[in-house]
């Protein structure tokens, strides 16, 4: 892939680059991270029943402890692309380059390329965490993708239909009711957990703000200050990659993101090919992995 530049360059460098705004991978703040997964990791789930009994002087074994496993298998991904440095000679960075046909791009451009590719990786990871499909190139299976999502295909998840029917769009008029339905479906054993969140997209959160603004609650919540997003005491996790018109209630400790090494996604190498094949290309290379898994589906809620 070559670097395509659209420029009004007329002899003076702009001095900086402006990239399109990409989503931040902010979902990682609300997930449990598992590293050092070379191939697969088994998440062990234990269910106890009738373990506690009245004390006696004799041995009286009672109760059952059932252990099951959920497999987290990250998918290997990569970025490999060539950028033609010749393009820069004809663009707004021309004045910053050393004289000579073989002059490399300035260090500032290398820094930009590394930073921008890192943002692309973060953007792709954030999207895959929720709406990714392993069958699609460059993605891994997420939590809420229709038909294949971890929560969608788990029969033990507490499923709740959107107000107006499954798949119905959220509006400022129905978002409160959808949130109430989500809250009501949370198992009582989970409801008071400290790491319990209701996960939503920025669009859904904006509808929620609009709804409480109409009700006159915005000022009461001091939302211009250090406001913690909540609904009826439940913390809200606003995730940039979350699908619209979908809500998820779960503990952070019950939603997993796995990878080999987190720093792999920031280990981006630039290779100058001019001394290798005589071209004027710079090759950008990064290899990393990612995947998701749910611990106990029965402790989660999916509103869709």
N, C-alpha and C positions, 0 to 999 in steps of 0.2 A: 504494500500500500504506500503510495507516495503522499507527501504532505501537500495539500492544496491550499494555496494562499490567495485570499481576496484582499487587495490592498489599494490604498490611495497614496502609496509611497511617492513622495516628491522630493526626496533628498534629506529628510530629517527623520531620525528614528524616533518611534513613539516611546521607547525606553522600557516598555513593559508589555506583557501579553495579557489579554483578557480572554478567559475561557468561559464557555457556556456553563451555567450553574448546574452542578451535578448533585444528586442526592448524597447526603452523608450517610455512612453506614451506622446510623444511630441505634438500630435495633440491637446491636451487640451489648448495649447498656442494660438491656432487659432480658437477656438470654444467659444460660449457663454455658460457659465455654469449656470445651474439652480439647486439649492439644495432644501432640505426639501420637496421632493416629496414622500409622503407616498404611493400614488397609481397612480394618474394621475394629470397632469397639462395642462391646456388649454392655448395655445399660441394664443393670440388674434391678428388678422390681419385686419387692416382697409384700405379701398380703398375709396378715395374721388374723386368726379367728378363734374365739373361745379360749384365749390363752390365760386369762385371769380367772381364778377360782377361789373359793373359801379355803383357808388354811386348815390342814389336818396334821396329825402326827405321822402319817404314813405317806409314802410316795404315791402320788396319784397323777400320772401323766395325763395332760389334757391339752386340747387346742391343736391347731394346725398352722403351719407356716409354709406358704406356697411361694415359690420363687419362679419368676418368669424373666425373660430377657427381651430387650428391644435392641436391634442392631443399628448402629450408626456407622455408615460407610461413606466417608467423604468422596467426592468426585474430583479427579485431577483435572485442572484447567490450566490454560496458558495464554499468554499474549506474545505474539511474534509479528513484528511489523517493520518494514523498512521506510525510512524517511529520507527523501532526497535533499541533501544539503545545497544542491545547486539552486533549488527554488529560493533559498534564503538569499542568495547572491542577487536575486532580482527583486527582492522585497525590502521591507522597511528595516531589516537588520543589516543591510549592506554596509553601513558606515561603521558597524561594530566589529566587522570581520577583518582579519589581517589581510594584507595584500597578497595576491597570488591565487592561481586557480585551485590549488590544493588546500587552501585555508579551511580549517574546520569551523563549525559554528562556535560562537562564543560560549563560555561556560554558563552564562546566564540562560542560554537556550537549552543546554543539556539539563540544567536544573528544572527548567520549565517542563521539558518532556517527561522527566522522571516524576515530577509532581502531578502532571496531568494524567499520565497513565495510572498512577496510584489512585487518583480520583475515579478513573474509569473502573478500576477493579473494585473500589469501594461501592460504587454505584451498582455494578453488576451483582455483587455479593448481597447488597441490601435488597435488591429486587428479587433475587433467587430465594432468599430466606423465607419470603412469604408467597410469592407467586411463581417460583421457578418450577420447571418440568425437566426431570433428568433426561427425558427423551429428546429434548431440544438442545442443540449444540451451544456450549458456553453457559449452560445453566445446571443447577442441581435442584432436586425436588424440595419445594418449600412446604410451609405449613398449611396454606389456605388455597392453593391452586385448585380450581374446579376439576374434579375427577381423579386427581392423583395426589393432592395435598395430604400431608401426614394427618392432619385433623379431619380432613374430609373423608378419608378412607378408613378411619378408626371407628368401628361400630360402637365402641364404649364411650365415645365422646358425647356429651350432652348437647344434642342438636336443637336449635331453636330457629324457627322461620322468621324472617323479617316481617315487620308490621305490613300488612297488605299482601303477604304471600312471599314464598321463597324467591330470592333474587330481586325483590322490589327495592327500588332506589331509596336511599336515605334523604330526608329533607329536614329543614329546621322544624317542621311541624310534627315529624314522627321520631326524631332522634332520641328524645327523652324517653318515649315509650319503648323504643328498641333497647336502650340502656337499662331500663327497668326490667325488661324481660330477661336480659342477659344476667343482671344481678340476681334475679329470682331463681335462675337455673343453676347458680353456683352451689355446689354441695356444701352443706353446713360444716363439714370437716375441713373445708378449705377456706371458707368465707373470712375467717379471722387471721389468716396467715399474713405475716409481715411482707412477704414478697409476692403477694397477689396483685395482679394488674388486669385492667381491661385494655386490650391492645386495639388501636384504631389508626386509620390513615389521617394525614393532615386535613384532607377534605372533610372527613367525618368530624374531626375535632372542630373545624371551622363552623360546621353546622351546629354543633353543640354550643359553641360560644354565641352563635347567633340566637339560638333558642333561649339561653339564659339571659342574653341581653334584652330580648323582647319581654322576658318576665321581670326585668329590672334587677337582676342579681349580679351583674358584672361589677358594679362599683362596690357592692357589699363584699365581694370576694377579693377586692384590691388586686385585680388582675394586671395592673400596671407595675406592681412591685414584685416581690419574690413569691410569686404564686405557684403553688404546687397543684398541678392539674388533678382534680378529683371529681368523682360523681358519687353522691350519697356516701362519702367516706371511703370509696374505693379509688385507688390510685389509677390514673390513666397513663398509658404508655403510647405516645404519639410517634409512630414509626413511619419513616419516609417511604419504605417499600411496601407497606401494608396495602392490601387491596381495598378499594372503595366499597362501600355498602356491605362490609363484613366487620363483625366484632369478635374478638376472642378474649375469654377470661381464663387466666392460667397463672400458676406460680412461675416465677422466674426459674426456680429450681426444677421445674418440670418441662421446660422447653430447652432443647440442647442445640448448640451449634458446634460442629466438630471440624478440625483441620489438623494437618500435620504440625505446622508451626505458624503461629500468627504472623510472624515477621516475614514469612515467605512472600506474602502479598505486597510487601514493600521492598523486596529485594529485586530491584529492576536494574538490569544491566544494559548499557549502551555500547555497541560494538561498531567502531569505525571500519567500514569495509574497503576503504580506499587502498590500503596496503595489502588487502587480501585478494580482491577480484578486480581492482582497478576502477570500481564504480565510485560514485559520489554519495553512496547511501550510508545511513547510520541505522543499524539494526537494534531495535528495542526488544528485550526478552524478559519474560517473567513467568515462572511456574509456581502454582499454588494449588490449594485444594479447599473444598468446603462441602458441608452437608448438614442436614437437620434431622432431628428425631424427637419424638414425644415420649416422656417417661410413662405416666399413668394417664391414659386417655379419659378415664371416668372422672378425673379431677379437673377436667377442662370443659369449657363451654364454647361452642361455635354458633354464632348468630349470622345467618346468611340467607 
